[in-house]
């Protein structure tokens, strides 16, 4: 097997070997920090990348040194025949790790097949362990389905991370109870600063910062200590003698982890985002559908990644023709 070369390198020397692919903008929850209660205007299916287009692009990215892929949405399990796509990606030479982010509502029945396929790990979105508060946050009564998915993931031995967005006045009182999941389970519970991608004009309330989250955790786990993890990971990881698993904190709003960024985002409509906070830098769908060759796409990707901003603060400041962030996280894949 020919060894991959890291060809996608930005002007800051960072090598992009991680591709996040949003396969749909649709979601079966209505989490208020992600979209308005009435939902968002979903795009016609013809505007979304086909599975064949996604596989073609993944093959191109693999040839440029990408070795890790994460499937996101919206909610990826809403899209039909998802397992067909996953099998196709697993078959691409050079892709070493295939992962999924899901809200867990529709996931449980697919878990045995995911295990057999070799899905490396799953990020499960879970913002509350109180069924009533779960409903208030998601605007849907699906708590039991999510918890059943969590149990099934663990019983099948699939490495699982819990993602909890910490929201002022909504669920900050559950930080400790959520962390306690890692006491008896070998999982990583990750606490994420709230971001402004809620599908409407954002008025930022008091953000629960990473230091605040850490202070709260240390009030309960005084021996909590940082551990050396993946230098490219957005989460700072911690462990404690009381925990079987670990705890992570993601400074998604304050963006203190950008120096180690190794990821590119592909939206469901085929737009490349060098950064979560830019508003799109390249339309790959248009290139493909206009007959552009793979080699031409590769050259365009190489030059596009070179323009990646140093961090998310600069990327947000340089958004083109956009007075502010008004898109939904559901449309960009997180």
C-alpha positions as CSV (number, residue, x, y, z in Angstrom):
1,X,0.0,0.0,0.0
2,X,1.4,3.4,-1.0
3,X,1.9,5.7,2.0
4,X,-0.2,8.8,2.0
5,X,1.3,12.2,1.7
6,X,0.0,15.1,3.7
7,X,-0.7,17.4,0.8
8,X,-3.4,19.6,2.4
9,X,-1.3,21.9,4.5
10,X,-2.2,25.5,5.4
11,X,0.1,28.5,5.5
12,X,0.5,27.9,9.3
13,X,2.0,24.5,8.7
14,X,-1.0,22.5,9.9
15,X,-1.8,19.3,8.0
16,X,-5.4,18.6,7.3
17,X,-6.1,14.9,7.6
18,X,-9.6,15.0,9.2
19,X,-12.7,15.5,7.1
20,X,-16.1,16.2,8.7
21,X,-19.0,15.5,6.2
22,X,-22.5,16.7,6.9
23,X,-24.8,14.5,4.8
24,X,-28.1,16.3,5.6
25,X,-29.4,19.5,7.0
26,X,-32.5,17.8,8.5
27,X,-32.9,16.9,12.1
28,X,-35.6,15.3,14.2
29,X,-34.9,17.4,17.3
30,X,-35.3,21.2,17.7
31,X,-32.6,22.0,20.2
32,X,-32.9,25.8,20.7
33,X,-29.2,26.4,20.6
34,X,-29.1,24.9,17.1
35,X,-32.3,26.1,15.3
36,X,-35.5,28.0,15.9
37,X,-38.6,26.1,17.3
38,X,-40.3,26.1,13.9
39,X,-37.2,24.5,12.3
40,X,-35.2,25.9,9.4
41,X,-36.0,26.0,5.7
42,X,-34.7,22.6,4.5
43,X,-33.0,22.6,1.1
44,X,-34.5,20.5,-1.8
45,X,-32.8,17.1,-2.0
46,X,-31.3,18.0,-5.4
47,X,-29.3,20.7,-3.6
48,X,-27.6,18.1,-1.4
49,X,-24.7,16.0,-2.3
50,X,-25.6,12.5,-3.5
51,X,-23.9,9.5,-1.9
52,X,-22.0,9.0,-5.2
53,X,-20.7,12.6,-5.0
54,X,-19.8,12.2,-1.3
55,X,-17.8,9.0,-2.1
56,X,-16.0,10.7,-5.0
57,X,-15.0,13.6,-2.8
58,X,-13.9,11.3,0.1
59,X,-11.7,9.4,-2.4
60,X,-10.2,12.7,-3.5
61,X,-9.6,13.8,0.0
62,X,-8.0,10.5,0.9
63,X,-5.6,10.8,-2.0
64,X,-4.6,14.2,-0.5
65,X,-3.8,12.7,2.9
66,X,-7.1,12.7,4.8
67,X,-7.3,9.5,6.9
68,X,-10.1,10.3,9.4
69,X,-13.8,11.0,8.4
70,X,-16.7,11.9,10.7
71,X,-20.3,11.8,9.4
72,X,-22.5,14.5,10.8
73,X,-25.8,16.3,10.0
74,X,-28.3,17.5,10.8
75,X,-29.0,14.1,12.1
76,X,-27.3,11.6,9.8
77,X,-29.6,8.7,10.5
78,X,-32.5,10.6,9.0
79,X,-31.0,10.0,5.6
80,X,-32.0,6.8,4.0
81,X,-29.4,4.0,3.3
82,X,-26.8,5.6,5.5
83,X,-25.1,2.2,6.0
84,X,-24.6,2.0,2.3
85,X,-22.6,5.2,2.4
86,X,-20.6,4.1,5.5
87,X,-19.6,0.9,3.8
88,X,-18.5,2.8,0.8
89,X,-16.3,5.1,2.9
90,X,-14.8,2.2,4.8
91,X,-13.7,0.7,1.5
92,X,-11.7,3.7,0.4
93,X,-8.0,3.1,0.7
94,X,-6.3,5.4,3.2
95,X,-9.3,6.0,5.4
96,X,-8.2,4.7,8.7
97,X,-11.0,6.0,11.0
98,X,-14.7,6.5,10.4
99,X,-16.8,8.1,13.1
100,X,-20.4,9.4,13.5
101,X,-22.0,12.2,15.5
102,X,-25.7,11.5,16.3
103,X,-28.5,12.6,18.6
104,X,-29.3,8.9,19.2
105,X,-33.0,9.0,18.4
106,X,-32.9,6.7,15.4
107,X,-29.5,5.1,16.0
108,X,-30.1,2.0,18.2
109,X,-31.3,-0.4,15.5
110,X,-28.2,0.2,13.4
111,X,-25.7,-0.4,16.2
112,X,-25.0,-4.1,15.5
113,X,-24.3,-3.3,11.9
114,X,-22.1,-0.4,12.9
115,X,-20.1,-2.6,15.2
116,X,-19.6,-5.2,12.4
117,X,-18.6,-2.5,10.0
118,X,-15.9,-1.2,12.4
119,X,-17.2,2.3,13.2
120,X,-14.4,3.6,15.4
121,X,-16.4,5.8,17.7
122,X,-19.6,7.6,18.1
123,X,-20.3,11.1,19.6
124,X,-23.7,11.1,21.2
125,X,-25.4,14.5,21.8
126,X,-27.0,14.6,25.2
127,X,-27.7,17.9,27.0
128,X,-29.7,16.7,30.0
129,X,-30.3,13.6,32.1
130,X,-33.6,14.9,33.3
131,X,-36.4,13.8,30.8
132,X,-38.3,17.1,31.4
133,X,-35.3,19.3,30.9
134,X,-34.3,17.2,27.8
135,X,-37.8,18.0,26.4
136,X,-37.4,21.7,27.2
137,X,-34.0,21.8,25.4
138,X,-34.8,19.6,22.4
139,X,-38.5,20.4,22.1
140,X,-39.1,16.7,21.5
141,X,-40.0,13.8,23.9
142,X,-37.2,11.4,22.8
143,X,-35.1,11.0,26.0
144,X,-35.7,7.3,26.4
145,X,-34.7,6.5,22.8
146,X,-31.4,8.4,23.3
147,X,-30.6,6.6,26.6
148,X,-31.4,3.2,25.0
149,X,-28.9,4.1,22.2
150,X,-26.3,5.0,24.8
151,X,-26.8,1.6,26.5
152,X,-26.6,-0.2,23.2
153,X,-23.4,1.5,22.1
154,X,-21.7,0.6,25.3
155,X,-22.9,-3.0,25.3
156,X,-21.6,-3.4,21.8
157,X,-18.2,-2.0,22.8
158,X,-18.3,1.0,20.5
159,X,-16.2,3.8,21.9
160,X,-18.6,6.5,22.9
161,X,-18.3,10.2,23.8
162,X,-21.1,12.2,25.3
163,X,-21.4,15.8,24.0
164,X,-23.2,18.2,26.4
165,X,-23.6,21.9,25.4
166,X,-23.5,23.9,28.6
167,X,-26.2,26.6,28.5
168,X,-26.6,29.4,31.0
169,X,-29.9,29.0,32.8
170,X,-30.7,25.7,31.1
171,X,-28.5,22.9,32.2
172,X,-25.4,24.2,34.0
173,X,-26.9,22.6,37.1
174,X,-26.4,19.1,35.5
175,X,-22.7,19.4,34.9
176,X,-21.8,17.1,37.8
177,X,-24.6,14.6,37.2
178,X,-23.5,14.3,33.5
179,X,-19.8,13.9,34.6
180,X,-20.9,11.1,36.9
181,X,-21.6,9.0,33.8
182,X,-17.9,8.6,33.5
183,X,-17.6,7.2,37.1
184,X,-18.8,3.7,36.2
185,X,-18.7,3.8,32.4
186,X,-15.6,3.9,30.2
187,X,-16.7,6.9,28.3
188,X,-15.6,10.5,27.8
189,X,-18.1,13.1,28.8
190,X,-17.4,16.3,27.0
191,X,-18.7,19.8,28.0
192,X,-19.0,22.3,25.2
193,X,-19.2,26.1,25.3
194,X,-22.4,27.2,23.6
195,X,-21.9,28.7,20.1
196,X,-23.9,31.2,18.1
197,X,-25.2,28.8,15.4
198,X,-28.9,28.7,16.2
199,X,-30.4,29.6,12.9
200,X,-31.4,33.2,13.8
201,X,-29.8,36.5,14.8
202,X,-28.0,35.7,17.9
203,X,-28.0,37.9,21.1
204,X,-25.2,36.4,23.1
205,X,-26.2,35.8,26.7
206,X,-23.7,34.9,29.4
207,X,-21.6,32.1,28.0
208,X,-20.5,29.4,30.3
209,X,-16.8,29.5,29.6
210,X,-14.4,26.6,29.7
211,X,-12.8,27.9,33.0
212,X,-16.2,28.1,34.6
213,X,-17.0,24.5,33.6
214,X,-13.6,23.3,34.9
215,X,-14.1,25.2,38.2
216,X,-17.5,23.5,38.7
217,X,-16.1,20.1,37.9
218,X,-13.2,20.6,40.3
219,X,-15.6,21.5,43.1
220,X,-16.7,17.8,42.9
221,X,-13.5,16.2,41.7
222,X,-10.7,18.0,43.5
223,X,-8.1,15.6,42.1
224,X,-9.1,16.3,38.5
225,X,-6.0,16.5,36.4
226,X,-5.3,17.2,32.7
227,X,-4.1,14.3,30.7
228,X,-2.1,14.2,27.5
229,X,-4.5,13.5,24.6
230,X,-4.6,14.0,20.9
231,X,-2.8,17.3,20.2
232,X,-5.3,18.0,17.4
233,X,-8.4,17.3,19.5
234,X,-10.6,20.3,20.4
235,X,-11.2,18.9,23.9
236,X,-8.9,19.3,26.9
237,X,-9.1,16.0,28.7
238,X,-9.1,15.3,32.4
239,X,-9.2,12.3,34.6
240,X,-9.6,11.6,38.3
241,X,-9.2,8.6,40.5
242,X,-12.9,8.4,41.0
243,X,-13.6,8.1,37.2
244,X,-13.5,5.0,35.1
245,X,-13.8,7.2,32.0
246,X,-12.7,10.7,31.4
247,X,-13.9,14.3,31.1
248,X,-13.3,16.7,28.3
249,X,-14.0,20.5,27.9
250,X,-14.3,22.1,24.5
251,X,-13.8,25.8,24.3
252,X,-15.9,26.1,21.2
253,X,-16.9,29.7,21.6
254,X,-13.6,31.1,23.0
255,X,-11.7,29.0,20.4
256,X,-8.5,28.4,22.4
257,X,-7.7,25.1,20.6
258,X,-7.4,26.5,17.0
259,X,-3.6,26.2,16.9
260,X,-3.9,22.4,16.6
261,X,-6.7,22.3,14.0
262,X,-6.4,19.5,11.4
263,X,-10.0,19.5,10.0
264,X,-11.9,20.5,7.0
265,X,-15.7,20.6,6.9
266,X,-17.9,19.6,3.9
267,X,-21.5,20.8,4.2
268,X,-24.5,18.8,2.9
269,X,-24.6,21.1,-0.1
270,X,-21.0,20.5,-1.0
271,X,-19.5,23.7,0.4
272,X,-16.0,23.5,2.0
273,X,-15.5,25.4,5.2
274,X,-11.9,25.8,6.3
275,X,-13.3,26.8,9.7
276,X,-16.6,26.3,11.5
277,X,-16.8,30.1,11.8
278,X,-16.2,31.1,8.1
279,X,-19.2,31.2,5.8
280,X,-17.9,28.8,3.1
281,X,-14.8,29.1,0.9
282,X,-15.4,26.7,-2.0
283,X,-18.4,25.1,-3.8
284,X,-17.4,21.6,-4.6
285,X,-20.8,20.5,-5.8
286,X,-20.7,23.1,-8.5
287,X,-17.3,22.0,-9.6
288,X,-18.3,18.4,-9.8
289,X,-21.6,19.0,-11.6
290,X,-19.9,21.3,-14.1
291,X,-17.6,18.5,-15.2
292,X,-14.4,19.4,-13.3
293,X,-11.9,16.5,-13.2
294,X,-10.6,15.0,-10.0
295,X,-7.1,16.4,-10.7
296,X,-8.5,19.9,-11.1
297,X,-10.5,19.5,-7.9
298,X,-7.4,18.4,-6.0
299,X,-5.5,21.4,-7.2
300,X,-8.3,23.7,-6.1
301,X,-8.5,22.0,-2.7
302,X,-4.8,22.4,-2.2
303,X,-4.9,26.2,-2.9
304,X,-8.1,26.6,-0.8
305,X,-6.7,25.0,2.3
306,X,-3.6,27.3,2.0
307,X,-6.0,30.2,2.7
308,X,-7.3,28.7,6.0
309,X,-7.3,31.4,8.7
310,X,-5.1,31.1,11.7
311,X,-8.0,30.8,14.1
312,X,-11.8,31.0,14.4
313,X,-11.7,34.5,15.7
314,X,-10.1,35.8,12.5
315,X,-12.3,33.5,10.3
316,X,-15.4,35.0,11.8
317,X,-14.1,38.5,11.4
318,X,-13.4,37.9,7.7
319,X,-16.8,36.3,6.8
320,X,-17.6,37.6,3.3
321,X,-20.9,39.5,2.7
322,X,-22.2,38.6,6.1
323,X,-23.0,40.9,8.9
324,X,-23.1,38.1,11.5
325,X,-23.7,34.5,12.1
326,X,-27.3,33.5,11.5
327,X,-27.0,29.9,10.1
328,X,-28.1,26.8,12.0
329,X,-25.6,24.3,13.2
330,X,-27.8,21.8,11.4
331,X,-26.7,23.2,8.1
332,X,-23.0,23.1,8.6
333,X,-22.4,19.9,10.5
334,X,-20.7,21.1,13.7
